[in-house]
Amino acid sequence: MQDRKTEAASFVEEMVAIFDAVPGMALISRDKGCHQMTGNRTAYDLLRLPYGANISKSAREEEVPRSFRVTKEGRSLSSDELPMQMAAASGRPVRNSEITVVFEDGTSLELLGNASPLLDENGEVRGAIGVFIDVTESKRAEQSLRAAQAELVHVNRVLIMGELVTSIAHEVNQPLTGILATSGCILREMEARRMNFQAIHEAITEIAEDATRINDIILRTRALVKKECPEWSELNINHVIRDAALFTNHEAVRTDVHVRLDLAFDLPGVLGDRVQLQQVLINLAMNGIDSMRTIVGRPRELVFKSTKCANGVLVQVQDSGTGLNADAIDRIFEPFFSTKSQGIGMGLSISRSIIESHGGLLWAEPGSYGSVFQITLPANRDEGALYCA
């Protein structure tokens, strides 16, 4: 009998040693309601509790740990929403559960873990076991990476706007010239005391329309350059294409490039951020225009095309420029690779990341002349990307 007790004690010691060796927070509860829960030393260290204390948020009122609360996406979780309790209640494992432990001093831990029910010899749930890994640092690194990516997107957008300053100035100058001319006409009519109210009404209407046009230009420009979080909404991709074409129109005229729109009118809406998608199309268009600067002996043409593809839309930006060789097509989306002597090599890399964040794909192919950049976007947020040949 003594030998059996000694063996049992030795077994328990070995299990405790194994439990403490688990690389993360290991928890165990031996009752179906998970009212009593213990853990390894890592668990007590991470949760800042004395070794051996009851860890369970389902414990009796006087035993519930008060020094922390458990949240998910900013919302406090009740005890029956916690992974261990859910596994015990359902009899099924809970996989890849992300939770945040928030302490009284405002600091927090990000945990990722799995929980499974413990079964007795009859297959009945008698508790639960779980292992959780501290992913706080990796989460912070991920947030820093997202912030850096957002900064790169913004920098690229500002660089694009720098190239388009002349185009924007020209676009604003036209309605301003119209306002000045119309205002002068009204003043001359009034000075000559020819009070033709119909003509004056029409002239003032023209001024209001030109002023509205200027305001729209300014709003579009501000939206493109200001730094803010993406705003997702259902979009008509043809409207996005037309806005991008407007931004690049003056640069195209200046370099003797004809811009043509070939847009299908039965397209489904796409879910996305208008400004980011405009940024991609403007970047592709400016690259195309730049590739045609030295072309002689054939028309310089930039074509925006939209059409349906399986479960979404296909957008093409085609130029008749110098084209891309096989090596360049394979590498142009790599960060810091550029075919331009003054290029920083980030525009296409950023453009691809934007399209992929929208659930789509961006790739390049050689055209009959020049290059064809193709974009697929899903009509909704279905999983998986689209590829339409």
Phi, psi and omega per residue, in radians:
M1 nan -0.751 3.132
Q2 -1.105 -0.658 3.124
D3 -1.103 -0.671 3.136
R4 -1.163 -0.700 3.111
K5 -1.109 -0.705 3.132
T6 -1.126 -0.732 3.119
E7 -1.118 -0.733 3.138
A8 -1.101 -0.765 3.139
A9 -1.120 -0.698 3.122
S10 -1.127 -0.702 3.118
F11 -1.090 -0.765 3.130
V12 -1.076 -0.761 3.127
E13 -1.070 -0.715 3.123
E14 -1.131 -0.724 3.142
M15 -1.148 -0.675 3.101
V16 -1.116 -0.721 3.123
A17 -1.104 -0.729 3.111
I18 -1.136 -0.763 -3.138
F19 -1.037 -0.762 -3.131
D20 -1.229 -0.370 -3.130
A21 -1.457 -0.153 3.130
V22 -1.068 2.244 -3.113
P23 -1.344 1.314 -3.113
G24 2.687 -2.959 -3.137
M25 -1.596 1.949 3.133
A26 -1.828 2.281 -3.119
L27 -2.187 2.605 3.090
I28 -2.514 2.432 3.043
S29 -2.299 2.354 -3.078
R30 -1.864 0.313 3.029
D31 -2.299 2.576 -3.009
K32 -1.047 -0.571 3.139
G33 -1.449 -0.026 -3.124
C34 0.933 0.707 3.133
H35 -1.336 -0.471 3.119
Q36 -2.105 2.194 -3.069
M37 -2.459 2.280 3.082
T38 -2.126 3.001 -3.096
G39 -2.616 -3.134 3.059
N40 -1.437 3.105 -3.089
R41 -1.104 -0.597 3.104
T42 -1.057 -0.688 3.136
A43 -1.060 -0.810 -3.128
Y44 -1.188 -0.621 3.096
D45 -1.142 -0.815 -3.106
L46 -1.163 -0.682 -3.093
L47 -1.527 -0.035 3.072
R48 1.051 0.761 3.136
L49 -2.027 2.680 3.078
P50 -1.171 2.503 -3.076
Y51 -1.049 2.264 3.107
G52 1.669 -0.162 -3.139
A53 -1.192 2.759 3.080
N54 -1.290 2.098 -3.073
I55 -1.527 -0.311 -2.941
S56 -1.178 2.356 3.001
K57 -1.403 -0.093 3.071
S58 -1.739 0.173 -3.092
A59 -1.220 2.988 3.037
R60 -1.019 2.668 -3.029
E61 -0.843 -0.762 -3.066
E62 -1.324 -0.208 -3.102
E63 -1.849 -0.217 -3.083
V64 -1.078 2.212 3.099
P65 -1.138 2.234 -3.068
R66 -1.781 -0.141 -2.989
S67 -1.360 -0.129 3.123
F68 -2.632 2.807 3.005
R69 -2.266 2.765 -3.098
V70 -1.949 2.262 -3.101
T71 -2.240 2.884 3.030
K72 -2.514 2.107 -3.111
E73 0.918 0.699 3.062
G74 1.517 -0.117 -3.107
R75 -1.838 2.296 3.106
S76 -1.189 2.367 -3.130
L77 -1.658 2.444 3.010
S78 -1.357 2.901 -3.055
S79 -1.073 -0.593 -3.116
D80 -1.367 -0.054 3.074
E81 -1.712 -0.001 -3.118
L82 -1.406 2.600 -3.012
P83 -0.961 -0.798 -3.116
M84 -1.091 -0.824 -3.127
Q85 -1.117 -0.668 3.125
M86 -1.147 -0.702 3.133
A87 -1.131 -0.741 3.136
A88 -1.189 -0.694 -3.099
A89 -1.228 -0.646 -3.074
S90 -1.611 -0.355 -3.058
G91 1.302 0.259 -3.111
R92 -2.235 2.618 3.126
P93 -1.138 2.640 3.017
V94 -1.976 2.067 -3.009
R95 -1.880 2.519 2.993
N96 0.847 0.865 3.125
S97 -1.471 2.183 3.121
E98 -1.789 2.089 3.126
I99 -2.320 2.782 3.099
T100 -2.115 2.242 3.062
V101 -1.727 2.088 -3.101
V102 -1.923 2.169 -3.104
F103 -1.606 2.943 -3.087
E104 -1.066 -0.547 -3.104
D105 -1.453 0.071 3.089
G106 1.636 -0.214 3.084
T107 -1.320 2.870 -3.055
S108 -2.594 2.836 3.052
L109 -2.165 2.398 3.010
E110 -1.753 2.143 -3.079
L111 -2.113 2.476 3.053
L112 -2.196 2.196 -3.066
G113 -2.727 3.045 3.095
N114 -2.201 2.558 3.082
A115 -2.325 2.520 3.137
S116 -2.381 2.583 3.096
P117 -1.263 2.573 2.982
L118 -1.682 2.318 -3.092
L119 -1.979 2.568 3.052
D120 -1.521 -3.032 -3.073
E121 -1.136 -0.320 3.118
N122 -1.677 0.078 -3.140
G123 1.439 0.190 3.133
E124 -1.573 2.538 3.134
V125 -1.190 2.245 3.096
R126 -2.162 0.134 -3.141
G127 2.788 -2.767 -3.132
A128 -2.722 2.761 3.080
I129 -2.349 2.533 -3.121
G130 -2.571 2.650 3.066
V131 -2.274 2.230 -3.089
F132 -2.212 2.385 -3.119
I133 -1.885 2.403 3.087
D134 -1.316 1.941 -3.131
V135 -1.979 0.407 -3.095
T136 -0.999 -0.864 -3.082
E137 -1.158 -0.709 3.136
S138 -1.167 -0.601 3.082
K139 -1.137 -0.735 3.125
R140 -1.124 -0.710 3.107
A141 -1.104 -0.692 3.115
E142 -1.114 -0.724 3.109
Q143 -1.132 -0.695 3.115
S144 -1.129 -0.681 3.103
L145 -1.115 -0.759 3.117
R146 -1.087 -0.699 3.120
A147 -1.118 -0.711 3.122
A148 -1.148 -0.696 3.103
Q149 -1.113 -0.730 3.111
A150 -1.091 -0.669 3.120
E151 -1.135 -0.709 3.105
L152 -1.114 -0.735 3.096
V153 -1.030 -0.750 -3.134
H154 -1.164 -0.751 3.121
V155 -1.060 -0.771 3.118
N156 -1.071 -0.675 3.127
R157 -1.116 -0.740 3.123
V158 -1.132 -0.693 3.099
L159 -1.075 -0.739 3.087
I160 -1.037 -0.780 -3.116
M161 -1.118 -0.578 3.079
G162 -1.054 -0.693 3.116
E163 -1.228 -0.422 -3.041
L164 -1.729 0.076 -3.083
V165 -0.966 -0.783 -3.133
T166 -1.069 -0.743 3.142
S167 -1.094 -0.760 -3.130
I168 -1.150 -0.751 3.117
A169 -1.047 -0.724 3.124
H170 -1.138 -0.726 -3.111
E171 -1.136 -0.655 3.112
V172 -1.278 -0.605 -3.067
N173 -1.109 -0.627 -3.110
Q174 -1.049 -0.944 3.115
P175 -1.162 -0.536 3.081
L176 -1.106 -0.731 3.090
T177 -1.074 -0.713 3.111
G178 -1.100 -0.715 3.128
I179 -1.118 -0.754 3.135
L180 -1.108 -0.764 -3.125
A181 -1.133 -0.771 -3.118
T182 -1.185 -0.714 3.115
S183 -1.073 -0.736 3.108
G184 -1.072 -0.693 3.120
C185 -1.090 -0.762 3.136
I186 -1.110 -0.765 -3.135
L187 -1.079 -0.710 3.129
R188 -1.133 -0.704 3.105
E189 -1.078 -0.742 -3.110
M190 -1.211 -0.691 3.138
E191 -1.152 -0.590 3.117
A192 -1.456 -0.003 -3.140
R193 1.034 0.525 3.023
R194 -1.702 1.511 -3.033
M195 -1.490 1.299 3.082
N196 -1.520 1.651 -3.015
F197 -1.113 -0.558 3.115
Q198 -1.131 -0.787 3.133
A199 -1.150 -0.710 3.124
I200 -1.116 -0.727 3.116
H201 -1.044 -0.782 3.132
E202 -1.126 -0.673 -3.128
A203 -1.170 -0.767 3.124
I204 -1.122 -0.639 3.080
T205 -1.066 -0.729 3.097
E206 -1.085 -0.735 3.112
I207 -1.055 -0.789 -3.136
A208 -1.083 -0.690 3.138
E209 -1.158 -0.727 3.116
D210 -1.148 -0.677 3.121
A211 -1.141 -0.689 3.098
T212 -1.108 -0.687 3.120
R213 -1.098 -0.752 3.103
I214 -1.076 -0.769 3.132
N215 -1.054 -0.724 3.114
D216 -1.088 -0.712 3.124
I217 -1.086 -0.791 -3.127
I218 -1.108 -0.747 3.137
L219 -1.102 -0.742 3.123
R220 -1.099 -0.727 -3.118
T221 -1.170 -0.773 3.119
R222 -1.080 -0.724 3.140
A223 -1.079 -0.623 -3.086
L224 -1.301 -0.578 -3.041
V225 -1.721 -0.373 -3.059
K226 -1.326 2.631 -3.071
K227 -1.664 2.013 3.141
E228 -2.719 2.932 3.111
C229 -1.206 2.577 3.095
P230 -1.021 2.485 3.082
E231 -2.015 1.863 -3.069
W232 -1.508 2.376 3.080
S233 -2.745 2.941 3.080
E234 -1.349 2.270 -3.024
L235 -2.147 2.582 2.893
N236 -1.557 1.950 -3.028
I237 -1.081 -0.472 3.117
N238 -1.145 -0.617 3.093
H239 -1.140 -0.685 3.113
V240 -1.122 -0.733 3.138
I241 -1.119 -0.772 -3.135
R242 -1.080 -0.724 3.115
D243 -1.094 -0.736 3.118
A244 -1.104 -0.700 3.118
A245 -1.119 -0.664 3.111
L246 -1.096 -0.757 -3.131
F247 -1.072 -0.615 -3.038
T248 -1.714 0.002 -3.015
N249 -1.056 -0.823 -3.065
H250 -1.151 -0.677 3.106
E251 -1.104 -0.647 3.103
A252 -1.139 -0.788 3.131
V253 -1.081 -0.733 -3.099
R254 -1.099 -0.538 -3.115
T255 -1.827 0.268 3.070
D256 1.051 0.751 3.085
V257 -1.896 2.248 3.085
H258 -1.543 2.174 3.128
V259 -1.720 2.216 -3.130
R260 -2.195 2.378 3.091
L261 -1.853 2.242 3.090
D262 -2.210 1.472 -2.938
L263 -1.955 2.288 3.041
A264 -1.354 2.591 -3.039
F265 -1.939 0.187 3.130
D266 -2.099 0.638 -3.038
L267 -1.513 2.564 3.018
P268 -1.275 2.759 3.046
G269 -1.237 2.671 3.066
V270 -2.055 2.643 3.132
L271 -1.703 2.136 -3.118
G272 -3.123 -3.065 3.115
D273 -1.737 2.060 -3.052
R274 -1.009 -0.803 -3.057
V275 -1.137 -0.742 -3.131
Q276 -1.149 -0.711 3.122
L277 -1.184 -0.658 3.035
Q278 -1.040 -0.759 -3.127
Q279 -1.003 -0.759 3.135
V280 -1.087 -0.850 -3.086
L281 -1.155 -0.679 3.097
I282 -1.108 -0.741 3.135
N283 -1.078 -0.781 3.123
L284 -1.131 -0.712 -3.140
A285 -1.138 -0.762 -3.131
M286 -1.144 -0.643 3.061
N287 -1.094 -0.745 3.130
G288 -1.110 -0.777 3.117
I289 -1.065 -0.755 -3.131
D290 -1.083 -0.608 -3.113
S291 -1.275 -0.244 -3.107
M292 -1.772 0.003 -3.064
R293 -1.035 -0.608 -3.056
T294 -1.756 0.090 -3.081
I295 -1.341 2.271 3.036
V296 -2.323 2.690 3.061
G297 1.559 -0.053 3.041
R298 -2.653 2.752 -3.112
P299 -1.087 2.513 3.013
R300 -1.674 1.978 -3.049
E301 -2.368 2.332 3.053
L302 -2.011 2.139 -3.059
V303 -2.059 2.194 2.960
F304 -1.748 2.192 -3.123
K305 -2.267 2.447 3.041
S306 -2.272 2.522 3.112
T307 -2.758 2.936 3.080
K308 -1.344 2.642 2.889
C309 -2.508 3.085 -3.032
A310 -0.947 2.059 3.072
N311 1.121 0.276 -3.133
G312 -3.067 -2.627 -3.099
V313 -2.201 2.646 3.050
L314 -2.035 2.220 3.094
V315 -2.044 2.309 3.114
Q316 -2.130 2.418 3.008
V317 -2.120 1.938 -3.026
Q318 -2.066 2.387 3.089
D319 -2.146 2.916 3.090
S320 -1.977 0.686 -3.054
G321 -1.514 -2.618 -3.045
T322 -1.333 -0.267 3.099
G323 1.400 3.114 -3.123
L324 -2.196 2.374 3.059
N325 -1.375 2.961 -3.045
A326 -1.016 -0.702 -3.128
D327 -1.151 -0.700 -3.127
A328 -1.170 -0.714 -3.140
I329 -1.044 -0.622 3.131
D330 -1.290 -0.372 -2.975
R331 -2.036 -0.181 -2.985
I332 -1.100 -0.375 -3.139
F333 -1.611 0.041 3.067
E334 -1.337 2.451 3.074
P335 -1.009 2.380 3.042
F336 1.267 0.127 3.009
F337 -1.653 2.243 -3.119
S338 -2.502 2.502 3.036
T339 -1.604 -0.078 3.125
K340 -1.631 2.470 -3.138
S341 -1.137 -0.521 -3.121
Q342 -1.868 0.158 -3.070
G343 -1.391 2.629 3.095
I344 -1.688 -0.152 3.022
G345 1.306 0.488 3.135
M346 -1.998 -0.348 -3.034
G347 -1.000 -0.873 -3.095
L348 -1.269 -0.617 3.084
S349 -1.079 -0.791 3.115
I350 -1.150 -0.720 3.136
S351 -1.047 -0.765 3.131
R352 -1.106 -0.731 -3.127
S353 -1.122 -0.625 3.102
I354 -1.124 -0.829 -3.125
I355 -1.109 -0.726 3.127
E356 -1.139 -0.587 3.081
S357 -1.182 -0.341 3.067
H358 -1.601 0.136 3.122
G359 1.420 0.268 -3.080
G360 -2.019 -2.920 3.128
L361 -2.331 2.613 3.038
L362 -2.314 2.193 3.103
W363 -2.582 2.952 -3.093
A364 -2.133 2.590 3.063
E365 -2.435 2.658 3.034
P366 -1.236 2.464 3.059
G367 -1.751 -3.115 3.066
S368 -1.034 -0.702 2.875
Y369 -2.285 2.517 3.060
G370 1.254 -2.563 -3.032
S371 -2.307 2.735 3.053
V372 -2.162 2.071 3.032
F373 -1.739 2.261 -3.024
Q374 -2.118 2.442 -3.114
I375 -2.255 2.290 2.945
T376 -1.928 2.436 3.066
L377 -2.333 2.324 3.130
P378 -1.278 2.633 3.103
A379 -1.246 -0.328 3.053
N380 -2.571 -2.985 -3.055
R381 -1.593 0.663 3.085
D382 -1.062 2.620 3.117
E383 -1.213 2.563 3.092
G384 1.625 2.651 3.141
A385 -1.678 2.807 -3.119
L386 -1.793 2.585 3.020
Y387 -2.431 1.973 -3.102
C388 -2.043 2.031 -3.120
A389 -1.350 nan nan
